[in-house]
Amino acid sequence: MRPKKLCFFTFTFFTLSVLRVESTQPPFSCDSSNPSTKAFPFCETTLPISQRARDLVSRLTLDEKISQLVNSAPPIPRLGIPGYEWWSEALHGVSNAGPGIHFNDNIKGATSFPQVILTAASFDAYQWYRIGQAIGKEARALYNAGQATGMTFWAPNINIFRDPRWGRGQETPGEDPLVTGLYAASYVKGVQGDSFEGGKIKGHLQASACCKHFTAYDLDNWKGMNRFVFDARVTMQDLADTYQPPFKSCVEQGRASGIMCAYNKVNGVPSCADSNLLSKTARAQWGFRGYITSDCDAVSIIHDDQGYAKSPEDAVVDVLKAGMDVNCGSYLLKHAKVAVEQKKLSESDIDKALHNLFSVRMRLGLFNGRPEGQLFGNIGPDQVCSQEHQILALEAARNGIVLLKNSARLLPLSKSKTKSLAVIGPNANSGQMLLGNYAGPPCRFVTPLQALQSYIKQTVYHPACDTVQCSSASVDRAVDVAKGADNVVLMMGLDQTQEREELDRTDLLLPGKQQELIIAVAKAAKNPVVLVLFSGGPVDISFAKNDKNIGSILWAGYPGEGGAIALAEIVFGDHNPGGRLPMTWYPQEFVKVPMTDMGMRPEASSGYPGRTYRFYRGRSVFEFGYGISYSKYSYELTAVSQNTLYLNQSSTMHIINDFDSVRSTLISELGTEFCEQNKCRARIGVKNHGEMAGKHPVLLFARQEKHGNGRPRKQLIGFQSVVLGAGERAEIEFEVSPCEHLSRANEDGLMVMEEGRHFLVVDGDEYPISVVI
């Protein structure tokens, strides 16, 4: 999707942007006071939604049916059906980046949470759920106030951040399939009004969430190759254990009501025309019950750009028969009727799509009469930018910011001893940068400079570069400013001019003269400096990691409306940082790897290093899961309830011999009962040895003793956050499911469990589990 230009509002420090005035009427169908429509069966709320949707579709003419196949669906006045906009955005807060949401003098903005990549760094699934919950409430409040013409939100983005140059990596939860899948399920359940455990909603939706971009989409525009024509060549093995699991979790665990198919082809077939992907996998295998939308103009490119379809009508037929329901764009509106007239497309194919579309609108309560008195009809404007939601945005930023370096415990700075502070850099006084992409107007607007000034009144600021591009830098002036202060905080990194949708990076270094500026200021300062990096993707800052004049490094992502305050709290010790990187930070030499190579696993013959912490064999600047704190934590794997797993061979079990003489068996042949009975518990002791309380994510990995042959180096199997006071120790438990956690995908894309020793790993502590066939 091509987001509209974002609008930003400047507010006084801590001032809410929401002004309450008389609201307009939200759009709805089946007004009980309208005698011409109240008798329609599709308005009868006691009937099953499937029956209501069939009744409605049966009443439409062919032209009316075709008109509803696009994102901006027009009204059908004779049936009392208002227009509906399928395209709304809520990546990290309700946004006007799509046409379905309108901010005005009634509700001027919405809570802007950290960009997803930073939110993921908390490794806190319940926090992700709470953010989704807040977004869903604010979305419904906007609808109830008459400021939404749709309640279908095209988020979350759950593509794997496999290449550090990808401009949209910032929108994702990172590179790990487990993290991404749990983020997807947690966010979706929150948005749609479900409980964190799931199962609360019985068909009714607070708002509709949409898993995107299905599938293997993670290239926008790199060296002349763009997302519209890119053919992602993906092995069955990589599909099974990397690209597909987040979508499976989004559907099976999150019960998402929407899926967006991607622009790109996968193994020669456009995603939106792939019946194996949309109908067989999503609907038949995973049990998806909802609507499938194209990305914007993704249907047109199947003929116009990719040349996959021989005619526009063929493209329309391909996507509808594959299982897509609605076209973001106008291609179906223009060409579907001709396809019917040519007898390439049957009206029943259109009916099937419309049944899915109207079913979702009915689940949203939009065909239940006036919203007042309905399930979500009491959510008012006071729920938007509420104190609770703004505190949650602040908490999310606090918990996501990652401390990467802290030599000689430079941080936190002393509030009493720091008499003067120099704040230098192009990101220091920018509020827009904090929000990332797909953001709407926030509730409040505080820059990093303002937040630091609230701690140290004698703060001197110099941008040093006109923009983040930093093609020229006022190095001498910045050095003079640094020399005059007790401490220096450098606010550097990237922004949306460097990485975004349709803009992938070509290298991993800081832009322009930023590095030169940082080194010069650090050398001139009285004390080692603090370097704060804002970015979505990783940056090669090896120079700073190894520079003794740079005492501390913080990665702040794009931390949202509360991010500047959270950052200042961390710098001055009012919060103990605990975030951990959700992606590998690669060195600059990684840019030699073609971004178009979708392979996850390394290839010794070609020198291909592999991708992500699970397979990458090269040097890292910082590893996945890295992050330090003002406290030191220790771990102890105190107990595992099982240390040997016997796969008793039966007459129906097939034993597979790999070329490296390791025997394995298919998980599908072990059976559900076996897998349930052999789950075990792993207990981990965690101690905070520091002087500050802290929230700390504990990451549990599994690895095999045998390496190579496509096996992951290690893989994350669980994570939990624990809050510990100074000197406090606690024990946490993980459920280990061998069928899920000790298995891997073979070359055919089938999950297998291999004999031999496996290890549970937390930090440096390991516990062996033997699998015996």
C-alpha positions in Angstrom: 0.0 0.0 0.0 1.1 3.5 -0.7 0.4 5.5 2.5 -1.0 9.0 2.2 1.2 11.8 3.4 1.0 11.9 7.2 -0.4 14.9 9.0 1.3 16.0 12.2 0.0 18.4 14.9 2.2 20.4 17.3 0.9 20.3 20.8 2.0 21.8 24.0 4.0 19.5 26.3 1.7 16.8 27.6 -1.4 18.3 26.1 -4.1 16.0 24.8 -5.3 16.4 21.2 -8.8 15.3 21.6 -11.5 17.9 21.8 -15.1 16.7 22.6 -17.9 18.1 20.5 -21.2 16.8 19.1 -20.5 13.7 17.0 -22.1 12.7 13.8 -24.1 9.5 13.1 -22.0 6.4 12.3 -23.0 4.5 9.2 -25.1 1.3 9.8 -27.7 -0.9 8.1 -31.0 -2.4 9.3 -32.5 0.7 11.0 -35.5 -0.6 13.0 -37.3 2.7 12.4 -37.2 2.2 8.6 -40.2 0.0 7.6 -38.7 -0.7 4.1 -35.6 -2.5 5.5 -36.4 -3.9 9.0 -38.2 -6.9 7.6 -35.3 -8.2 5.5 -34.0 -11.6 6.8 -30.4 -10.2 6.6 -31.4 -7.7 9.4 -32.7 -10.5 11.7 -30.0 -10.8 14.4 -31.3 -14.1 15.7 -30.4 -15.8 12.4 -26.9 -17.3 11.8 -24.6 -14.8 10.1 -24.0 -17.2 7.2 -27.8 -17.3 6.5 -28.1 -13.5 6.8 -25.2 -13.0 4.4 -26.7 -15.4 1.8 -30.0 -13.6 2.0 -28.4 -10.2 1.4 -26.3 -11.4 -1.5 -29.3 -13.1 -3.1 -31.0 -9.6 -3.3 -28.3 -7.9 -5.3 -28.2 -7.4 -9.0 -25.0 -8.3 -10.9 -24.0 -4.7 -11.1 -24.5 -4.2 -7.4 -22.5 -7.3 -6.6 -19.6 -6.2 -8.7 -19.6 -2.7 -7.1 -19.0 -4.4 -3.7 -15.8 -6.1 -4.8 -13.6 -3.0 -4.3 -12.2 -1.4 -1.1 -14.5 1.7 -1.5 -17.8 -0.1 -1.7 -20.7 2.2 -2.6 -24.0 2.3 -0.8 -27.0 0.3 -1.9 -29.8 2.7 -1.1 -32.8 0.4 -2.0 -31.6 -2.0 0.7 -30.6 0.7 3.2 -27.0 -0.3 3.0 -24.5 2.6 3.4 -21.1 2.7 1.7 -18.2 0.9 3.3 -14.5 1.5 3.2 -12.4 -1.7 3.7 -9.1 0.1 3.8 -8.2 1.5 7.3 -4.8 1.4 9.0 -3.8 0.7 12.6 -0.2 -0.6 12.5 0.7 0.9 15.9 -2.3 3.1 16.5 -5.4 4.1 14.6 -4.2 6.1 11.6 -5.5 8.2 8.8 -3.0 6.5 6.4 -6.0 4.7 4.9 -9.3 6.4 3.7 -11.5 4.7 6.3 -10.6 6.9 9.2 -11.1 10.7 9.5 -9.8 12.9 12.3 -11.6 16.2 12.9 -12.4 18.7 15.6 -14.3 16.0 17.5 -11.5 13.5 17.8 -8.2 15.0 16.5 -5.8 12.2 17.1 -5.3 8.7 18.5 -2.7 7.0 20.8 0.5 6.5 18.8 2.3 3.4 20.2 5.9 2.6 19.3 6.6 1.3 15.9 6.2 -2.5 15.9 9.9 -3.4 15.8 10.5 -1.6 19.1 7.3 -2.9 20.7 8.6 -6.4 19.8 11.8 -5.8 21.7 9.9 -6.0 25.0 9.3 -9.8 24.4 6.0 -9.3 26.3 3.0 -10.9 24.6 0.5 -9.6 27.1 1.7 -6.0 26.5 1.2 -6.7 22.7 -2.3 -7.8 23.5 -3.0 -4.7 25.6 -1.8 -2.5 22.7 -4.1 -4.3 20.3 -6.9 -3.9 22.8 -6.4 -0.1 23.1 -6.2 0.2 19.3 -9.5 -1.7 18.9 -11.3 0.4 21.5 -10.1 3.6 19.9 -11.1 2.4 16.4 -14.6 1.5 17.7 -14.8 4.9 19.4 -14.0 6.7 16.1 -16.8 4.6 14.4 -19.3 5.4 17.1 -18.4 9.1 16.7 -19.1 9.0 13.0 -15.4 9.3 12.0 -14.9 5.9 10.5 -16.5 4.6 7.3 -15.0 1.2 7.9 -13.9 -1.1 10.7 -11.5 -3.4 8.9 -7.9 -2.5 9.7 -5.0 -3.7 7.6 -2.6 -4.7 10.3 -0.5 -6.4 11.6 2.4 -6.7 9.2 3.8 -10.1 10.1 6.4 -10.7 7.3 9.7 -12.0 8.5 12.4 -9.3 8.7 14.9 -11.5 6.8 17.1 -8.7 5.3 18.3 -5.7 7.3 17.9 -3.4 4.3 14.2 -3.8 4.0 12.5 -0.4 4.4 9.4 -2.0 6.0 11.2 -4.1 8.5 10.3 -1.4 11.1 6.6 -2.4 10.7 7.3 -6.0 11.7 8.0 -7.8 15.0 11.4 -8.9 13.7 13.2 -11.9 12.3 11.9 -14.8 14.5 8.9 -16.8 13.4 7.8 -17.6 17.0 8.0 -14.0 18.1 6.2 -12.8 15.0 3.5 -15.4 15.3 2.8 -14.6 19.0 2.8 -10.9 18.3 0.3 -11.5 15.5 -2.0 -13.6 17.7 -1.8 -11.2 20.7 -2.4 -8.1 18.6 -5.3 -9.6 16.7 -7.0 -10.9 19.8 -6.7 -7.4 21.4 -8.0 -5.5 18.4 -10.9 -7.8 17.7 -12.1 -7.8 21.3 -11.1 -11.3 22.3 -9.5 -12.3 25.7 -5.7 -12.8 25.9 -6.3 -16.6 26.2 -8.8 -16.5 23.2 -12.2 -17.9 22.8 -14.1 -15.0 24.4 -15.7 -13.7 21.2 -18.3 -15.9 19.5 -18.3 -14.2 16.1 -18.7 -10.6 17.3 -15.8 -8.2 16.5 -14.8 -5.0 18.2 -12.8 -4.2 15.1 -11.3 -6.5 12.3 -7.6 -7.2 12.1 -5.9 -8.4 8.9 -2.7 -10.5 8.6 -0.4 -9.1 5.9 1.3 -9.6 3.5 0.6 -13.2 2.6 3.3 -14.5 1.9 7.2 -14.2 1.6 7.0 -10.5 1.0 10.0 -8.6 2.3 11.4 -6.6 -0.6 10.1 -3.2 -1.8 12.6 -1.6 -4.1 16.2 -2.8 -4.4 18.6 -2.2 -7.2 15.9 -1.9 -9.9 13.8 -4.9 -8.6 10.5 -3.8 -7.1 7.8 -5.6 -5.1 5.3 -5.5 -8.0 7.2 -7.9 -10.3 9.5 -9.7 -7.8 9.2 -13.5 -8.0 10.2 -14.8 -4.5 11.8 -18.2 -5.1 11.3 -20.0 -1.8 12.0 -23.6 -0.8 9.3 -25.8 0.8 11.6 -26.0 3.8 11.9 -22.2 4.3 8.2 -21.8 3.7 7.4 -24.3 6.4 9.6 -23.1 9.2 10.1 -19.4 8.4 7.6 -17.6 6.1 4.3 -19.4 6.9 4.3 -19.9 10.7 3.4 -16.3 11.6 0.4 -16.4 9.3 -0.6 -19.8 10.7 -0.5 -18.4 14.2 -2.4 -15.3 13.2 -5.2 -17.4 11.8 -5.3 -20.4 14.2 -4.4 -18.7 17.5 -5.5 -15.1 16.8 -8.6 -16.0 14.7 -7.9 -13.1 12.5 -10.9 -12.0 10.3 -8.8 -10.7 7.4 -5.8 -11.6 5.3 -4.0 -9.5 2.7 -2.3 -11.3 -0.2 0.9 -9.7 -1.3 2.1 -8.0 -4.5 4.9 -10.5 -5.3 4.8 -13.8 -6.9 6.0 -16.9 -4.9 7.6 -19.6 -7.0 6.1 -18.1 -10.2 2.5 -17.6 -9.0 1.1 -14.2 -7.9 0.1 -14.4 -4.2 -3.4 -13.1 -4.9 -3.9 -15.7 -7.7 -2.6 -18.7 -5.7 -5.5 -21.0 -4.8 -3.1 -23.3 -2.9 -2.1 -20.4 -0.7 -5.5 -18.7 -0.2 -8.0 -21.5 -0.3 -6.1 -24.7 0.4 -3.7 -23.5 3.0 -5.4 -20.5 4.7 -9.1 -21.7 4.5 -8.9 -25.5 4.4 -5.8 -26.3 6.4 -5.8 -23.5 9.0 -9.6 -22.9 9.2 -9.6 -19.2 8.2 -13.0 -17.6 8.4 -12.9 -14.1 7.1 -12.2 -12.0 4.0 -9.1 -11.8 1.8 -8.1 -8.5 0.3 -5.5 -7.7 -2.3 -2.8 -5.2 -1.6 -3.6 -2.0 -3.4 -3.6 -2.5 -7.1 -2.2 -6.0 -6.7 -4.8 -7.4 -9.1 -4.0 -5.0 -11.9 -0.2 -5.8 -11.8 -1.0 -9.5 -12.4 -1.7 -8.5 -16.0 -0.3 -5.1 -16.4 3.2 -5.6 -14.8 3.8 -9.3 -14.2 2.2 -10.6 -17.4 0.9 -13.6 -15.6 -2.7 -13.2 -16.9 -3.2 -12.8 -20.6 -6.0 -10.3 -20.2 -7.5 -8.0 -17.5 -10.5 -10.4 -17.4 -8.2 -13.4 -16.8 -6.6 -11.6 -13.8 -10.0 -11.0 -12.3 -10.9 -14.7 -12.8 -7.6 -15.8 -11.4 -7.9 -14.0 -8.1 -11.6 -14.7 -7.4 -11.3 -18.4 -8.2 -8.1 -18.5 -6.0 -10.1 -17.2 -3.0 -9.5 -13.5 -2.9 -12.6 -11.5 -2.0 -12.0 -7.7 -2.3 -9.7 -5.6 -4.5 -8.0 -2.6 -3.1 -8.3 -0.6 -6.3 -10.8 -0.6 -9.1 -9.7 -3.4 -11.4 -12.5 -5.8 -10.4 -15.0 -3.0 -10.9 -13.7 -2.3 -14.4 -13.3 -5.9 -15.6 -15.5 -8.4 -13.7 -18.7 -7.8 -15.7 -16.9 -8.5 -19.0 -15.4 -11.6 -17.5 -18.9 -12.8 -16.6 -20.2 -11.9 -20.1 -17.2 -13.9 -21.6 -18.3 -16.8 -19.4 -14.9 -16.9 -17.8 -16.3 -16.0 -14.5 -19.5 -17.3 -12.9 -21.8 -15.2 -10.7 -21.4 -17.9 -8.0 -17.7 -17.0 -7.8 -18.7 -13.4 -7.1 -21.3 -14.6 -4.6 -18.7 -16.6 -2.7 -16.5 -13.5 -2.2 -19.5 -11.3 -1.2 -20.6 -13.9 1.3 -17.2 -13.6 3.0 -17.3 -9.8 2.8 -20.8 -9.2 4.2 -20.2 -11.9 6.9 -17.3 -9.8 8.3 -19.4 -6.6 8.2 -22.2 -8.4 10.1 -19.7 -9.7 12.6 -18.8 -6.1 13.2 -22.4 -5.4 14.1 -22.9 -3.1 11.1 -26.2 -4.8 10.2 -27.7 -4.8 13.6 -29.4 -1.4 13.6 -28.3 1.6 15.6 -25.0 1.2 17.3 -26.3 2.6 20.6 -27.1 -0.3 22.9 -25.1 -2.8 20.8 -22.2 -4.8 22.1 -19.6 -2.1 21.5 -21.9 0.9 21.2 -21.0 2.4 24.5 -17.3 3.0 23.6 -17.2 6.8 23.4 -14.6 9.5 22.5 -13.2 9.5 26.0 -11.6 6.1 25.2 -9.4 7.8 22.6 -6.2 9.2 24.0 -7.3 8.1 27.5 -4.8 8.4 30.3 -4.7 4.6 30.4 -3.7 4.3 26.7 -1.1 7.0 26.9 0.5 5.4 29.9 0.5 2.1 27.9 2.3 3.9 25.0 4.9 5.1 27.5 5.3 1.7 29.1 5.7 0.1 25.7 8.5 2.5 24.8 10.2 2.0 28.2 10.1 -1.8 27.8 11.3 -1.8 24.2 14.3 0.6 24.3 17.5 -1.5 24.2 20.8 -0.7 26.0 23.5 -1.9 23.7 26.6 -0.6 25.5 27.3 0.8 29.0 31.0 1.0 29.6 32.0 1.9 33.2 28.3 2.2 34.0 28.1 5.6 32.4 24.3 5.4 32.5 22.3 6.3 34.2 23.4 9.9 34.4 23.1 11.5 37.8 20.2 14.0 38.0 21.9 15.9 40.8 25.5 15.9 39.6 24.8 16.6 35.9 24.8 20.4 35.9 24.9 20.9 32.1 24.0 18.8 29.1 24.7 19.0 25.4 22.1 17.4 23.1 23.4 17.1 19.6 22.1 15.5 16.4 19.5 15.7 13.7 17.0 13.5 15.6 17.1 15.5 18.9 14.3 17.9 18.2 12.0 15.9 15.9 8.7 14.7 17.0 7.7 13.3 13.6 10.7 10.9 13.5 9.5 9.3 16.7 6.3 7.9 15.1 7.6 5.9 12.2 5.4 5.2 9.2 1.7 4.4 9.1 1.2 6.8 12.0 -1.7 9.2 12.5 -1.8 12.4 14.6 -0.7 11.5 18.1 -2.3 12.5 21.4 0.7 14.5 22.5 3.9 15.7 21.1 7.2 15.7 23.0 10.6 15.7 21.4 13.7 14.0 22.9 15.2 17.4 23.5 12.2 18.6 25.4 12.2 15.4 27.5 15.8 15.8 28.5 15.4 19.5 29.2 12.8 18.5 31.8 15.6 16.9 33.8 18.5 19.3 33.1 17.5 23.0 32.8 21.0 23.9 31.5 20.7 22.0 28.3 22.3 23.2 25.1 21.1 21.9 21.7 22.7 21.8 18.3 21.4 19.7 15.4 24.8 19.5 13.7 23.1 18.3 10.5 20.2 19.9 8.7 18.6 16.5 8.2 19.3 12.8 9.0 20.9 12.5 5.6 23.7 14.7 7.0 25.4 15.5 3.7 27.1 18.3 5.5 27.8 18.6 9.2 28.7 21.5 11.5 31.3 19.4 13.2 33.3 22.3 14.7 30.3 24.0 16.2 29.1 20.7 17.6 32.5 20.1 19.1 32.4 23.5 20.8 29.0 22.8 22.3 30.1 19.4 23.5 33.2 20.9 25.2 31.1 23.2 27.3 28.9 20.5 28.9 29.3 17.9 31.7 27.7 15.3 29.5 26.7 14.8 25.9 23.8 12.9 24.4 24.0 12.3 20.6 20.6 11.8 18.9 21.5 10.1 15.6 20.2 7.3 13.3 17.6 7.1 10.6 14.1 8.3 9.8 11.5 7.8 7.0 13.7 9.5 4.4 16.1 6.6 4.8 13.8 3.6 5.2 10.1 3.1 4.5 7.7 1.5 2.2 9.0 1.5 -1.4 12.5 2.5 -0.1 14.9 -0.3 0.9 18.4 0.8 2.0 21.5 0.1 0.0 23.9 -0.1 2.9 23.9 -0.5 6.7 26.0 2.5 7.7 24.8 5.7 9.2 23.9 8.3 6.6 26.2 11.0 5.3 28.7 12.4 7.9 26.9 11.1 11.0 29.8 8.8 11.9 32.4 11.5 11.4 30.3 13.8 13.6 29.9 11.2 16.4 33.6 10.4 16.5 34.7 14.1 16.6 32.2 15.0 19.4 33.0 11.9 21.4 36.7 12.7 21.2 36.2 16.4 22.3 33.7 15.8 25.2 34.8 16.0 28.8 33.3 12.6 29.5 32.4 9.5 27.4 29.2 10.3 25.5 25.8 8.7 25.2 24.8 7.7 21.7 21.1 7.2 21.0 20.1 5.6 17.7 16.7 5.9 16.2 16.0 3.4 13.4 13.8 0.6 12.3 16.4 -1.6 10.7 19.9 -2.4 12.1 22.9 -0.1 11.6 26.5 -1.1 11.5 27.9 0.9 14.4 31.0 -1.2 15.0 33.0 2.0 15.2 30.9 3.2 18.2 30.9 -0.2 19.9 34.7 -0.2 20.0 35.2 3.5 20.7 36.2 4.2 24.4 34.9 7.7 24.1 31.4 6.4 23.5 30.4 5.1 26.8 26.8 4.1 26.2 24.6 3.2 23.2 20.8 3.0 23.3 18.6 1.8 20.4 15.2 3.5 20.6 13.6 2.4 17.3 10.8 4.8 16.5 9.3 4.9 20.0 6.0 6.6 19.5 4.4 9.5 21.3 5.7 8.5 24.7 9.1 7.6 23.4 11.0 10.8 24.2 9.8 10.7 27.9 10.8 7.0 28.2 14.2 7.7 26.7 14.9 10.5 29.2 13.7 8.3 32.1 16.2 5.7 31.0 19.1 8.1 30.6 18.5 9.6 34.1 17.7 6.3 35.9 14.0 6.6 36.4 13.6 3.4 34.4 15.9 0.3 34.1 16.1 -0.7 30.4 15.3 -4.3 29.6 14.6 -4.5 25.9 16.3 -7.1 23.7 16.9 -6.9 20.0 14.3 -8.7 17.9 16.6 -8.9 14.9 20.3 -9.5 14.1 22.4 -6.4 13.5 24.6 -7.3 10.5 27.9 -5.7 9.5 28.2 -3.6 6.4 29.7 -6.5 4.3 26.3 -8.2 4.4 25.2 -5.9 1.6 27.1 -8.1 -0.7 24.3 -10.7 -0.2 21.6 -10.2 -2.9 18.4 -9.0 -1.3 16.5 -11.1 -3.9 17.9 -14.4 -2.5 15.1 -15.7 -0.2 17.1 -18.6 1.1 17.4 -18.8 4.9 20.0 -21.5 5.1 23.7 -21.0 4.4 25.4 -22.6 1.3 29.0 -23.4 1.8 29.6 -23.9 -1.9 28.6 -20.4 -2.9 29.7 -18.6 0.3 26.1 -17.6 1.0 26.0 -16.9 4.8 22.3 -17.6 5.5 19.9 -15.3 7.3 18.7 -14.5 10.8 20.2 -15.8 14.0 18.8 -19.3 13.2 21.0 -19.8 10.2 23.4 -16.9 9.7 27.1 -18.0 9.8 28.8 -14.6 9.6 29.9 -11.9 12.0 27.3 -9.9 13.8 27.5 -6.4 15.2 24.8 -7.4 17.8 23.0 -10.7 18.0 19.3 -11.4 18.1 18.1 -11.2 21.7 21.0 -9.0 22.8 20.3 -6.3 25.3 21.9 -5.3 28.6 20.5 -3.5 31.7 21.5 -1.4 34.7 21.2 -4.7 36.5 23.1 -8.0 35.9 20.9 -11.1 35.7 21.9 -14.7 36.1 20.0 -17.8 35.0 19.8 -21.4 36.2 17.9 -24.2 34.5 16.9 -25.8 37.8 14.6 -28.6 36.5 13.2 -30.2 33.4 10.5 -32.8 34.0 11.8 -35.1 31.2 15.3 -35.8 29.8 14.7 -38.7 27.4 12.0 -39.0 24.8 11.3 -42.4 23.3 9.8 -42.5 19.8 8.6 -46.1 19.9 8.6 -47.5 16.3 5.2 -48.8 15.2 4.1 -50.5 12.0 2.7 -47.2 10.7 5.7 -45.1 11.5 8.2 -44.3 8.8 11.8 -43.8 9.8 13.7 -41.3 7.5 17.4 -41.6 7.1 19.2 -38.3 6.3 22.3 -38.3 4.2 24.3 -37.5 7.4 23.0 -40.7 9.0 20.6 -39.1 11.4 17.3 -40.9 11.7 14.0 -39.0 12.0 10.3 -39.5 12.0 7.4 -37.3 10.8 5.6 -35.3 13.5 2.3 -36.0 11.7 2.8 -39.7 12.3 3.5 -39.3 16.0 -0.1 -38.3 16.6 -1.8 -35.6 18.8 -2.1 -37.9 21.8 1.7 -38.7 21.8 2.6 -35.0 21.4 0.3 -34.0 24.3 1.4 -36.7 26.6 5.1 -35.9 26.1 4.9 -32.2 26.9 7.2 -31.3 29.8 8.0 -28.3 32.1 11.3 -26.4 32.3 11.9 -24.4 35.4 14.4 -21.5 35.2 15.7 -19.5 38.2 16.4 -15.8 37.5 18.2 -13.4 39.8 18.7 -9.7 39.7 22.1 -8.9 41.0 21.8 -5.2 40.5 20.8 -2.2 42.7 17.7 -1.3 40.7 14.4 -3.2 40.1 13.9 -4.3 36.5 11.7 -6.0 34.0 13.7 -8.6 32.2 12.7 -10.9 29.3 14.0 -14.4 29.6 14.5 -16.2 26.2 14.5 -20.0 26.0 16.1 -21.6 23.0 16.5 -25.1 21.7 19.4 -26.5 19.6 20.6 -29.9 18.3 23.9 -31.4 19.0 24.2 -32.3 15.4 24.9 -29.3 13.1 24.5 -28.7 9.4 22.1 -30.3 6.8 19.7 -27.3 7.1 19.3 -27.5 10.9 19.0 -24.2 12.8 21.9 -23.1 14.9 19.3 -22.6 17.6 15.7 -21.5 17.7 13.6 -19.6 20.2 11.0 -21.8 21.8 9.6 -19.5 24.4 10.0 -16.2 26.3 8.6 -14.6 29.4 9.2 -11.3 31.2 9.9 -11.3 34.9 9.9 -8.2 37.2 12.5 -8.5 39.9 13.5 -6.1 42.7 17.2 -5.4 43.5 18.7 -8.7 44.7 15.5 -10.6 44.1 15.3 -14.2 42.7 12.3 -15.8 41.1 11.5 -19.0 39.2 9.5 -19.2 36.0 8.2 -22.2 34.1 8.1 -22.9 30.4 6.0 -25.6 28.8 8.2 -27.6 26.3 6.4 -29.4 23.6 8.9 -31.8 21.9 6.7 -32.2 18.8 6.8 -28.4 18.3 10.0 -27.3 19.9 12.4 -30.1 19.2 11.3 -30.6 15.6 12.5 -29.0 12.3 11.4 -28.8 8.7 12.9 -31.2 6.2 13.6 -30.4 2.6 10.0 -31.4 1.7 8.6 -28.8 4.1 7.5 -31.6 6.5 8.1 -31.3 10.3 10.3 -34.1 11.6 11.9 -35.0 14.9 15.5 -36.3 14.8 17.1 -38.8 17.1 20.1 -37.6 19.2 20.8 -35.0 21.8 18.8 -31.7 21.9 19.5 -28.9 24.3 17.4 -26.3 26.1 19.4 -23.2 26.3 19.0 -20.0 28.4 21.9 -17.6 28.2 24.9 -19.9 28.7 23.1 -22.6 30.7 22.1 -25.8 28.8 20.0 -28.9 29.6 20.1 -32.0 27.4 17.1 -33.9 26.2 17.8 -37.2 24.3 15.5 -38.3 21.6 15.6 -42.1 21.1 14.1 -44.0 18.2 
